[in-house]
Amino acid sequence: MRVRVVGRGMYRAGDAVDESEWLGELERAADRLAVGSEARSTARDLYLSAAPESERSKRAVVGAALYAGALVTGEQRSQSAVAEAADVSRLTIQGRWKELLADAGLDRPGW
């Protein structure tokens, strides 16, 4: 079994198959935001490292992962723009992105 590591976060290679529907949602939101491949790849890794069991929470993690992925790769988008693209509230993004980065062992940008 191959395991992908993002910071301290880990996931199995098969998780991408299990989460294909939500990874598709992430890609569609990334298309709407016109973010590049590095931001998409980081967002995908963050999502897979933190994919929740609850279907209700998956969209929120998609949005937070996309925001955080774009942020750490220098393609920052506003929380409002990401929230609209991912169909979640801005407060959802605001409340989750820092924890996602911390759990993955990534540093927040130091503005």
N, CA, C and O of each residue as an XYZ file, in Angstrom:
444
protein
N       0.848     -1.181      0.000
C       0.000      0.000      0.000
C       0.889      1.238      0.000
O       1.774      1.360      0.847
N       0.670      2.147     -0.925
C       1.411      3.400     -1.010
C       0.718      4.453     -0.162
O      -0.505      4.587     -0.205
N       1.499      5.199      0.608
C       0.950      6.260      1.438
C       1.577      7.573      1.019
O       2.797      7.665      0.875
N       0.773      8.567      0.826
C       1.238      9.902      0.467
C       1.325     10.735      1.733
O       0.413     10.703      2.560
N       2.388     11.466      1.893
C       2.583     12.275      3.089
C       2.547     13.748      2.720
O       3.203     14.180      1.771
N       1.786     14.499      3.467
C       1.765     15.958      3.363
C       2.031     16.439      4.775
O       1.169     16.332      5.647
N       3.222     16.969      5.002
C       3.541     17.333      6.379
C       3.383     16.096      7.230
O       4.010     15.070      6.968
N       2.545     16.189      8.251
C       2.275     15.025      9.093
C       1.047     14.266      8.622
O       0.816     13.139      9.060
N       0.241     14.868      7.725
C      -0.970     14.211      7.248
C      -0.632     13.087      6.278
O       0.305     13.198      5.487
N      -1.391     12.019      6.345
C      -1.132     10.885      5.459
C      -2.451     10.358      4.922
O      -3.501     10.511      5.546
N      -2.377      9.732      3.751
C      -3.536      9.048      3.216
C      -3.070      7.917      2.331
O      -1.941      7.915      1.841
N      -3.959      6.947      2.129
C      -3.665      5.809      1.262
C      -3.927      6.200     -0.185
O      -4.753      7.069     -0.463
N      -3.228      5.564     -1.089
C      -3.434      5.839     -2.509
C      -4.890      5.559     -2.905
O      -5.441      6.259     -3.754
N      -5.512      4.548     -2.302
C      -6.894      4.206     -2.605
C      -7.905      5.228     -2.137
O      -9.057      5.201     -2.568
N      -7.493      6.126     -1.263
C      -8.418      7.156     -0.786
C      -8.885      8.060     -1.928
O     -10.009      8.562     -1.905
N      -8.033      8.263     -2.913
C      -8.420      9.101     -4.059
C      -9.587      8.473     -4.806
O     -10.460      9.183     -5.306
N      -9.608      7.155     -4.885
C     -10.726      6.462     -5.541
C     -11.980      6.616     -4.694
O     -13.054      6.931     -5.205
N     -11.831      6.389     -3.385
C     -12.972      6.502     -2.480
C     -13.564      7.905     -2.459
O     -14.770      8.073     -2.278
N     -12.727      8.896     -2.641
C     -13.155     10.301     -2.552
C     -13.290     10.955     -3.926
O     -13.293     12.182     -4.022
N     -13.401     10.165     -4.982
C     -13.394     10.711     -6.339
C     -14.501     11.745     -6.572
O     -14.279     12.741     -7.261
N     -15.670     11.520     -6.014
C     -16.763     12.491     -6.191
C     -16.362     13.853     -5.637
O     -16.579     14.878     -6.285
N     -15.782     13.868     -4.445
C     -15.429     15.132     -3.809
C     -14.176     15.749     -4.415
O     -14.028     16.971     -4.432
N     -13.279     14.912     -4.911
C     -12.129     15.452     -5.637
C     -12.591     16.111     -6.934
O     -12.002     17.098     -7.376
N     -13.631     15.574     -7.535
C     -14.237     16.215     -8.698
C     -14.812     17.572     -8.340
O     -14.670     18.529     -9.102
N     -15.460     17.663     -7.186
C     -15.981     18.960     -6.714
C     -14.838     19.944     -6.496
O     -14.953     21.120     -6.839
N     -13.751     19.469     -5.932
C     -12.591     20.318     -5.712
C     -12.055     20.835     -7.046
O     -11.737     22.018     -7.169
N     -11.955     19.967     -8.033
C     -11.461     20.374     -9.357
C     -12.390     21.392    -10.021
O     -11.922     22.354    -10.630
N     -13.686     21.185     -9.908
C     -14.632     22.136    -10.504
C     -14.517     23.513     -9.832
O     -14.553     24.544    -10.503
N     -14.381     23.514     -8.507
C     -14.211     24.786     -7.801
C     -12.882     25.433     -8.184
O     -12.813     26.652     -8.345
N     -11.832     24.633     -8.331
C     -10.522     25.157     -8.752
C     -10.607     25.746    -10.155
O      -9.975     26.763    -10.442
N     -11.380     25.117    -11.024
C     -11.587     25.664    -12.372
C     -12.255     27.036    -12.297
O     -11.850     27.969    -12.990
N     -13.274     27.152    -11.456
C     -13.985     28.429    -11.326
C     -13.055     29.535    -10.801
O     -13.228     30.710    -11.124
N     -12.071     29.136     -9.990
C     -11.127     30.097     -9.421
C      -9.889     30.301    -10.295
O      -9.087     31.201    -10.046
N      -9.743     29.468    -11.307
C      -8.576     29.519    -12.207
C      -7.258     29.406    -11.452
O      -6.329     30.175    -11.699
N      -7.175     28.453    -10.536
C      -5.913     28.213     -9.834
C      -5.104     27.170    -10.595
O      -5.660     26.322    -11.293
N      -3.790     27.245    -10.452
C      -2.886     26.384    -11.186
C      -2.730     24.997    -10.602
O      -3.348     24.649     -9.596
N      -1.898     24.221    -11.252
C      -1.739     22.814    -10.899
C      -1.109     22.600     -9.529
O      -1.471     21.652     -8.831
N      -0.174     23.457     -9.129
C       0.449     23.286     -7.813
C      -0.567     23.525     -6.694
O      -0.603     22.773     -5.720
N      -1.381     24.553     -6.828
C      -2.415     24.828     -5.828
C      -3.437     23.695     -5.790
O      -3.889     23.301     -4.715
N      -3.798     23.178     -6.947
C      -4.751     22.062     -7.017
C      -4.183     20.817     -6.350
O      -4.873     20.137     -5.590
N      -2.924     20.526     -6.641
C      -2.289     19.346     -6.068
C      -2.196     19.456     -4.547
O      -2.451     18.489     -3.829
N      -1.830     20.641     -4.065
C      -1.756     20.856     -2.615
C      -3.136     20.741     -1.987
O      -3.290     20.122     -0.934
N      -4.137     21.330     -2.621
C      -5.510     21.245     -2.107
C      -5.990     19.794     -2.081
O      -6.632     19.365     -1.122
N      -5.682     19.058     -3.115
C      -6.058     17.643     -3.190
C      -5.410     16.855     -2.047
O      -6.072     16.058     -1.383
N      -4.115     17.085     -1.824
C      -3.408     16.403     -0.738
C      -3.993     16.776      0.622
O      -4.179     15.918      1.486
N      -4.280     18.061      0.801
C      -4.888     18.496      2.065
C      -6.250     17.855      2.267
O      -6.565     17.385      3.360
N      -7.059     17.833      1.212
C      -8.380     17.219      1.321
C      -8.255     15.742      1.687
O      -8.907     15.276      2.621
N      -7.429     15.014      0.961
C      -7.305     13.573      1.210
C      -6.724     13.266      2.588
O      -7.041     12.235      3.181
N      -5.881     14.154      3.093
C      -5.299     13.955      4.424
C      -6.306     14.206      5.533
O      -6.123     13.746      6.660
N      -7.366     14.934      5.218
C      -8.341     15.306      6.244
C      -9.767     14.908      5.894
O     -10.702     15.335      6.571
N      -9.959     14.105      4.857
C     -11.311     13.771      4.388
C     -12.151     13.213      5.535
O     -11.801     12.188      6.122
N     -13.239     13.873      5.850
C     -14.095     13.425      6.953
C     -14.973     12.243      6.546
O     -15.227     12.019      5.362
N     -15.419     11.508      7.524
C     -16.348     10.400      7.288
C     -17.733     10.923      6.908
O     -18.407     10.361      6.045
N     -18.140     11.998      7.560
C     -19.477     12.555      7.367
C     -19.605     13.237      6.014
O     -18.803     14.108      5.677
N     -20.602     12.847      5.246
C     -20.856     13.486      3.952
C     -21.134     14.978      4.124
O     -20.790     15.783      3.259
N     -21.755     15.339      5.237
C     -22.088     16.745      5.488
C     -20.855     17.619      5.562
O     -20.906     18.790      5.185
N     -19.744     17.074      6.041
C     -18.533     17.862      6.253
C     -17.610     17.911      5.038
O     -16.694     18.733      4.999
N     -17.830     17.063      4.063
C     -16.897     16.953      2.945
C     -16.810     18.228      2.120
O     -15.715     18.633      1.730
N     -17.923     18.858      1.851
C     -17.903     20.099      1.065
C     -17.111     21.177      1.811
O     -16.374     21.942      1.190
N     -17.258     21.243      3.126
C     -16.516     22.227      3.918
C     -15.013     21.985      3.818
O     -14.238     22.935      3.707
N     -14.599     20.730      3.857
C     -13.173     20.415      3.755
C     -12.671     20.700      2.342
O     -11.532     21.138      2.175
N     -13.492     20.462      1.328
C     -13.114     20.827     -0.043
C     -12.805     22.321     -0.107
O     -11.763     22.715     -0.630
N     -13.689     23.142      0.413
C     -13.480     24.588      0.374
C     -12.259     25.026      1.156
O     -11.463     25.830      0.670
N     -12.103     24.507      2.357
C     -10.954     24.887      3.181
C      -9.644     24.410      2.562
O      -8.643     25.125      2.600
N      -9.647     23.209      1.994
C      -8.431     22.684      1.359
C      -8.062     23.515      0.133
O      -6.884     23.779     -0.108
N      -9.043     23.918     -0.621
C      -8.772     24.730     -1.809
C      -8.238     26.107     -1.414
O      -7.290     26.600     -2.026
N      -8.824     26.717     -0.419
C      -8.339     28.013      0.059
C      -6.902     27.894      0.558
O      -6.037     28.689      0.189
N      -6.657     26.890      1.405
C      -5.325     26.701      1.975
C      -4.304     26.328      0.904
O      -3.174     26.817      0.926
N      -4.694     25.468     -0.028
C      -3.787     25.074     -1.100
C      -3.372     26.251     -1.954
O      -2.201     26.381     -2.312
N      -4.317     27.106     -2.282
C      -4.004     28.293     -3.071
C      -3.138     29.260     -2.273
O      -2.228     29.885     -2.817
N      -3.421     29.375     -1.002
C      -2.685     30.292     -0.142
C      -1.213     29.904     -0.023
O      -0.335     30.749     -0.197
N      -0.939     28.641      0.272
C       0.450     28.238      0.502
C       1.265     28.152     -0.784
O       2.494     28.115     -0.728
N       0.610     28.120     -1.931
C       1.347     28.076     -3.192
C       1.435     29.452     -3.856
O       1.892     29.568     -4.994
N       1.002     30.481     -3.150
C       1.126     31.832     -3.667
C       0.050     32.245     -4.638
O       0.200     33.246     -5.339
N      -1.045     31.487     -4.697
C      -2.159     31.837     -5.588
C      -3.380     32.266     -4.778
O      -4.511     31.876     -5.070
N      -3.127     33.058     -3.778
C      -4.165     33.434     -2.830
C      -5.434     33.923     -3.517
O      -5.395     34.730     -4.446
N      -6.546     33.414     -3.036
C      -7.871     33.873     -3.436
C      -8.596     34.286     -2.158
O      -8.262     33.792     -1.081
N      -9.553     35.157     -2.249
C     -10.285     35.577     -1.054
C     -11.128     34.427     -0.523
O     -11.539     33.539     -1.271
N     -11.377     34.461      0.778
C     -12.242     33.454      1.373
C     -13.619     33.497      0.736
O     -14.242     32.454      0.539
N     -14.097     34.675      0.416
C     -15.416     34.799     -0.206
C     -15.447     34.156     -1.586
O     -16.410     33.471     -1.932
N     -14.393     34.375     -2.380
C     -14.344     33.788     -3.722
C     -14.288     32.268     -3.653
O     -14.971     31.583     -4.415
N     -13.476     31.740     -2.742
C     -13.381     30.279     -2.601
C     -14.700     29.721     -2.081
O     -15.165     28.682     -2.548
N     -15.289     30.397     -1.135
C     -16.570     29.935     -0.587
C     -17.632     29.858     -1.680
O     -18.387     28.889     -1.753
N     -17.684     30.880     -2.523
C     -18.655     30.873     -3.612
C     -18.362     29.739     -4.598
O     -19.279     29.041     -5.031
N     -17.098     29.554     -4.950
C     -16.722     28.511     -5.907
C     -16.993     27.111     -5.366
O     -17.338     26.205     -6.125
N     -16.835     26.931     -4.046
C     -17.021     25.616     -3.421
C     -18.422     25.424     -2.859
O     -18.748     24.348     -2.356
N     -19.247     26.451     -2.940
C     -20.625     26.392     -2.446
C     -20.697     26.136     -0.939
O     -21.449     25.282     -0.468
N     -19.886     26.909     -0.196
C     -19.922     26.892      1.267
C     -19.925     28.344      1.734
O     -19.779     29.259      0.924
N     -20.088     28.551      3.020
C     -20.051     29.919      3.535
C     -18.609     30.364      3.760
O     -17.711     29.544      3.948
N     -18.411     31.661      3.738
C     -17.087     32.207      4.028
C     -16.650     31.838      5.436
O     -15.468     31.598      5.679
N     -17.594     31.793      6.360
C     -17.272     31.424      7.739
C     -16.793     29.980      7.837
O     -15.990     29.652      8.711
N     -17.276     29.121      6.954
C     -16.793     27.736      6.914
C     -15.316     27.709      6.550
O     -14.526     27.010      7.184
N     -14.947     28.470      5.528
C     -13.542     28.553      5.124
C     -12.718     29.120      6.275
O     -11.687     28.565      6.654
N     -13.189     30.226      6.817
C     -12.479     30.914      7.888
C     -12.240     29.998      9.082
O     -11.179     30.050      9.704
N     -13.209     29.171      9.400
C     -13.111     28.316     10.580
C     -12.318     27.040     10.400
O     -12.042     26.356     11.386
N     -11.935     26.690      9.167
C     -11.290     25.395      8.940
C      -9.900     25.421      8.339
O      -9.141     24.473      8.538
N      -9.534     26.458      7.617
C      -8.282     26.392      6.859
C      -7.044     26.322      7.730
O      -6.096     25.618      7.382
N      -7.018     27.025      8.847
C      -5.835     27.021      9.716
C      -5.596     25.639     10.314
O      -4.462     25.166     10.389
N      -6.669     25.012     10.731
C      -6.561     23.663     11.301
C      -6.066     22.664     10.257
O      -5.256     21.791     10.566
N      -6.545     22.791      9.038
C      -6.077     21.915      7.955
C      -4.572     22.029      7.758
O      -3.877     21.020      7.648
N      -4.072     23.256      7.713
C      -2.640     23.457      7.547
C      -1.860     22.907      8.738
O      -0.842     22.237      8.567
N      -2.339     23.190      9.930
C      -1.651     22.713     11.130
C      -1.603     21.189     11.170
O      -0.569     20.603     11.491
N      -2.721     20.553     10.845
C      -2.773     19.086     10.859
C      -1.825     18.476      9.822
O      -1.320     17.368     10.006
N      -1.590     19.209      8.736
C      -0.692     18.725      7.683
C       0.763     19.083      7.974
O       1.662     18.685      7.233
N       0.997     19.838      9.058
C       2.353     20.232      9.404
C       2.889     21.354      8.539
O       4.101     21.523      8.412
N       1.984     22.123      7.940
C       2.391     23.254      7.098
C       2.222     24.553      7.875
O       1.312     24.679      8.695
N       3.088     25.503      7.618
C       3.020     26.792      8.272
C       2.081     27.728      7.539
O       2.009     27.734      6.310
N       1.357     28.524      8.327
C       0.527     29.571      7.737
C       1.426     30.678      7.244
O       2.494     30.909      7.811
N       1.013     31.364      6.203
C       1.803     32.508      5.748
C       1.895     33.536      6.854
O       0.939     33.724      7.606
N       3.018     34.197      6.964
C       3.203     35.197      7.997
C       3.073     36.593      7.446
O       4.073     37.270      7.205
N       1.844     37.029      7.245
C       1.624     38.361      6.668
C       2.124     39.374      7.627
O       2.045     40.572      7.357
